[in-house]
Structures are given as C-alpha cells and as structure tokens.
Amino acid sequence: MSGNFLTEAFCRYKSPCYVFDSDALLRRVAFFKEIFPEKVNINYCMKANPFLIEASLEFTDRIEVCSFGEFLITKALGIPAEKLLISGVLKKEEDVEEIVDHCREKAIYTAESISQLEELERTARKYDICLNVYLRLTSGNQFGMDEEVIIDALNNINAYGHLRFYGIHYFSGTQKHKLRIHEREIKKLDDFISDLEEKTGQKVSHLEYGSGFGVPYFIDQKEDATSEEYLRDFSSLLENMRYSGEISIEMGRALAFDCGYYLTTIRDIKTNRGRTYAIADGGIHQINYDGQLRGMYTPYLELIRDGNIYSIDSEGEFHYTICGSLCTANDIMVADLKSQKLNTGDTIVFKRAGAYSLYEGMQLFLSHELPAVALYSRKEGLRLAREMQETFMLNTVRK
Ligand SMILES: Cc1ncc(COP(=O)(O)O)c(C=O)c1O
C-alpha cells in the first residue's frame, strides 16, 4: 500500500505526533447540516480540539469558548467576536473585563449563576453597552442554575439594565448513545421554556443545546448516536417541540473525533512471561479514548512501515500488548492486538483521536515531550501547527 498524508507527516514531524484532518471536520459539519432541520445552527465547542477552530469557522455558526485560555486562543488567531459564545462555570472578574473589552456586544455570553449575571451587568455598565446573555439551566450538578432561580432572575430583569435575555443554554453530559435520553432532555427543555414564558412574560428566542452525541471509538462498537437514522429521529424531536425559536446544537466530540490521528513508533519489543510487549514512544499521557480501560478495547488502527501505510491484519497470528513510555503498568494503549508481525520502527496510527484525546492525558508525567501537531487539508496540504515541545522545564525548580 502506498503512503498518504499520514506517512508524510511521520516523515516530516517524527513520532510521536498528532495529525488533524480539517477536511474531515468539514465533512462532519456538512453531514449534520444535511440531516438537521434548516433552522438549526451548529456550534463548535473548541475544548474538543482548539487546533480545529479556524477550520470550523466557515461552516459552523459559533464557537463555544469555555475558559479565559480558550478566549486567548481565539484572540491570538483573530477569530471575529461575532463568532464567539463565551461560557464557563468560573468567570473571574478580571477575565470577564478583558473578554468584554475585546468582544463587546458582538459575542454572546452565558451566565451560570446570579453572581455571573451581576458580573456581566457590572462590566456592561462600565462600557455602557448591552450584552446578549444565555441563562444556563442546570442538569443537577455545579453547572447552570435551577429552574426557579432562572425564573426569579427573569422576573427581576430590570435589575440588569445592560443585559438582554438571549435564551436558554443546556448541556448535561457527553457520550450519550440513547435516543430516549435526548427525548427526555428535549421534552424537559420544551416544558421549561413554556413554564418560563408563562411565569415571566419573557419570550425565549434562542436555545443553545449541547447534545453530547456519543461516538464509537472501538472496533465492534456500534455507530448509534451519530448514525443517519438516529439523527433523523433526533431532528424530528426538535421539529416537534412547541418551542419555535432558533436552536443551536453545540457539539465537540461528534464533530472532531473522526479527524484526528495519533502516530507513535514502536521502539522495543520483548516477551515477559509469555506475553509480548511492544513499547512505543508515546503513551496514555498523550492519547485518551473516552471509555478505554488499560487498553481493553481495540481502537481503529493502521500501521506505517518504510513510508507506506498498511491495515492491521486482525486475522494475523501475532498478539501484542502495545504500551507507552510511562512508568506505570497502566500505560497500555492496546492490551491485546492481533496483527501481522510487528517490528521496532513500525509506527502505529491511532485513528478517531480528533476530540479531547490529546488533552485528557497526564501530559507532564515523567517530563516527556508534548507531541508535535500537524494540520492537513487537501487544499493546503500538511502544515505544522505546533512543534514538539519539551516539558522538563515545567517540572524543574527555577534557579
Ligand atoms: C457546555 C458544554 N457544551 C458542549 C460540550 C461538548 O460536548 P460533546 O463533546 O460531547 O459534544 C461540553 C463538553 O464538556 C460542554 O461543557
């Protein structure tokens, strides 16, 4: 089999590295747009993968920004404030000040508590502007506010002369694989919106709903929540709501998971007590699949050897435990890989590593490097987004 952009990335950026295919992100957005009702917007949660925000700009409606650090990324890239939804369970006074100073009335803001509302009001008053604010409804955890708190706030809206009630924001969790969960949430939102409108006289014109669609990471895992059939049923649920305002579906994982590849090279192979271990130069500090447990599940993999890319021969007669380079017996990326014979120098490509994967490991453990990150698109080819970074200095006492 011949090489492709992954073999090229390996050649240029070495191992370990990540490659994100921005065309794949656009294909995902197009797939959702094609199925969702026309009135539905698609917003990209950048926490899933900040390297993809520029690619997401053209076809998604907004980017959800969940921390001051994320805001600084959008600012550094010159992302227009009109494209931003500023959220986050903690909004520090000095951060709100800087964000509002930069974004002014162009961005939309969420309030997750009464003190956040007051903070936004204070800052908007200072600049003599009026901010659009979503009120986030809780799902029973530290995020958002109770129904009654939101209703009371809206009945007291005159206290917030520099805020405009924009709508309701709701997100209850990720990796949802069952339509009945979405059905229950959509009904709950629909009932709450009616109740709120009746009790406050306020019209809800926007609903920002983080659907948390589940995605399949492992071989034999079913494609359920992002299958066409599921999404058509999900769309019918939206269409059948009594609520008739605008809807934005906010997603991270379901848009980005499929566009990421993690490349790590096998540097040693040995057999201990009858089990063959392949030791790679990456590890679980650099890659995480939601639901993975000591490599018990096999992700979608490919193999780079001598500049060519090959499928893993799942009928092969060899068994390997693919480990990383951490000093913990938990550093198992695949517990039992059935494949053709592997050699040192072979590079394993972990697929579907586009969302969260790079961010959920313990990257500073053992002072290993942060992998290089490359972006790929057909139009622009490969480009380096981040060089490999040493981390030892972050774990070194300053002299
Ligand atoms: C408020 C909010 N919206 C959306 C998301 C994205 O969830 P997912 O990646 O499952 O689409 C998250 C993830 O944590 C979130 O906190």
The ligand as an SDF file (V2000), in Angstrom:
LIG
                    3D

 16 16  0  0  0  0  0  0  0  0999 V2000
  -21.1930   23.4090   27.9090 C   0  0  0  0  0  0  0  0  0  0  0  0
  -20.7080   22.3320   27.0110 C   0  0  0  0  0  0  0  0  0  0  0  0
  -21.2510   22.2240   25.7820 N   0  0  0  0  0  0  0  0  0  0  0  0
  -20.8500   21.2730   24.9180 C   0  0  0  0  0  0  0  0  0  0  0  0
  -19.8470   20.3820   25.2540 C   0  0  0  0  0  0  0  0  0  0  0  0
  -19.3860   19.4030   24.2220 C   0  0  0  0  0  0  0  0  0  0  0  0
  -19.7690   18.1090   24.4700 O   0  0  0  0  0  0  0  0  0  0  0  0
  -19.5030   16.9960   23.3640 P   0  0  0  0  0  0  0  0  0  0  0  0
  -18.0540   16.9910   23.0980 O   0  0  0  0  0  0  0  0  0  0  0  0
  -19.9970   15.7420   23.9690 O   0  0  0  0  0  0  0  0  0  0  0  0
  -20.2720   17.3760   22.1370 O   0  0  0  0  0  0  0  0  0  0  0  0
  -19.2790   20.4380   26.5250 C   0  0  0  0  0  0  0  0  0  0  0  0
  -18.2560   19.4680   26.9140 C   0  0  0  0  0  0  0  0  0  0  0  0
  -17.7970   19.3800   28.0270 O   0  0  0  0  0  0  0  0  0  0  0  0
  -19.7090   21.4430   27.4270 C   0  0  0  0  0  0  0  0  0  0  0  0
  -19.1650   21.5820   28.6450 O   0  0  0  0  0  0  0  0  0  0  0  0
  1  2  1  0
  2  3  1  0
  2 15  2  0
  3  4  2  0
  4  5  1  0
  5  6  1  0
  5 12  2  0
  6  7  1  0
  7  8  1  0
  8  9  2  0
  8 10  1  0
  8 11  1  0
 12 13  1  0
 12 15  1  0
 13 14  2  0
 15 16  1  0
M  END
$$$$
